[in-house]
């Protein structure tokens, strides 16, 4: 999208250099990478950057309104409501499709948003990796509101670790060593000293949580939560001493689980902006839009594109018994904009924020990009293709 940078990058690209880059990841982080890293960063011009920032500000205005919690109380399932919720989310991820408007200009269109952490540590590792193997000028950067990786990790440390000893902070997951995002867990451990711990390893001693490592008991004071209820429900016979919904534990949540539900596709009908497509709670529609072919049906609380239906009819919607769990959203038309050696590729940009406990609003600090040649962005729609997968945006 920045033509001169794209031309120089593609001229310096070769499949061999790309394989060397992947080999470097394997050497740096043996056995940790379990998703496809795309062949290129996304180079974002200033005009599109400013629209992305503006779109985020319009969303943040809703999230910081006094009535936001009241508007989203029904988003949290009663049997999955976790006690001791804090005043606001600690993390915010906002996903946009890159489209072209009627005037021919590139613009973002909101796809979804999450009050949940993303690959913060990996997204700082990746830009330096691209710079090692390909021509990337210093005039572009992945960072916002911080000037260096050191400042970036200071901001993450403030939110995740706070004033606590990192030894008493854990990254909570289910079988973290098997997660596709485990490369980020390892980089987080290296940068912040926060250990990935499976919920099956968490023990209770009265109100105190702890886990054992190398024969030592380590008390848990803060939980950097990367676990979602959907995954737990895949293991109905899982035995744990600690449940997320326990109300008698002395622990501080970083990324409180309730925010996963509050800031989600559930939030989209509350938003209004030129960069936000029309969205409706299916259960609240007295009649369906007359142009249903221009809408997509999404489960409110799925992730990674699970359960999304691109082609729907009124009969399909009538047949849904749990309409309160679905969102109807106007389709967006991704514009192929990233030049690969054999054509243009679509992209999606995730803007990543942190929200320190006493701050008035979230702070934009970095991003994540995804390239796609399929009908949708997710991995399942891009199998056996090149110039697709996870990447980072470098902004003018």
WOMO-V778037 format. One line per field, one symbol per residue. ss: DSSP state (H for helix, E for strand, C for the rest). psi: psi as a letter, one per 30 degrees, with the letter a starting at -180 (. if undefined). burial: I if it has 16 or more other C-alpha atoms within 10 Angstrom, else O. Layout:
ss: ???
psi: ???
burial: ???
This chain:
ss: CCHHHHHHHHHHCCHHHHHHHHHHHHHHCCCCCCCCECCCCEEECHHHHHHHHHHHHHHHHHHCCCCHHHHCHHHCCHHHCCCCCCCCCCEEEEEEEEEECCCCCEEEEEEEEECCCCCCCHHHHHHHHHHHHCCCCCCCECCCCCCCHHHHHHHHHHHHCCCCCHHHEEEEECCHHHCCCHHHHHHHHHHHCCEEEEHHHCEEECCEEEEEECCEEEEECEEEECCCHHHHHCCCCCCCCCCCCCCCCCCEEECCCHHHHHCCHHHHHHCCCCCCCCEEEHHHCCCCCCCHHHEEEEECCCCCCCCCECCCCHHHHHCCCCHHHEEEEECCCCCCCEEECCEEEEEEEEEEEECCCCCCCCEEEEEEEEEECCCCCCHHHCCCCCCCEEECEEEC
psi: fjeeeeeeeeefkkeeeeeeeeeeeeeeikgekglkklfllkjkleeeeeeeeeeeeeeeeeffkfgeeefgeffjkefgkklhkafllfkkkkkkkklkafggkklkkkellkiklaieeeffeeeeeefefljjlffklflkglfleeeefeeeeeeeebglkffgkljkljieffkfgfeeeeeeeeefgkkkkkfffklkjbfkkllkkhgkkjkjekjjkgkleeeeffifgkkkfkkfgkghkilkkjikfffeeejafefefflklfgjlkkkkefgkellkfhffglkkkkegllhgkgkkejlleeeeefkeiffglkkkkkljkjjfjjlfhlkkllkkjkklljleglfllkkfalklkkkfaflelefggkgllhlakakkjk.
burial: OOOOIIOOIIOOIOOOOIOOIIOOIOOOOOOIIOOIIIIIIIIIIOOIIOIIOOIIOIIOOOIOOOOIIOOIOOIIOOOOIIIIOOOIIIIIIIIIIIIIOOOOOIIIIIIIIIIIIIIIIIIIOIIOOIOOIIIIOOOIIIIIOIOOOOOIIIIIIOIIIIOOOIIIIIIIIIOIIOOOIIIIIIIIIOOIIIIIIIIIIIIIOOOOIIIOOOOOOOIIIIIIIIIIOOOOOOOOOOOOOIOIOOOOIOIIIIIIIIIIIIIIIIIIIIIOOOIIIIIIIIOOOOOOOOOIOOIIIIIIIOIOOOOIOOOOOOOOOOOOOOIOIIIIIIIIOIIIIIIOOOOOIIIIIIIIIIIIIOOOIIIIIIIIIIIIIIOIIIIOOIOOOIIIIIIIIIII
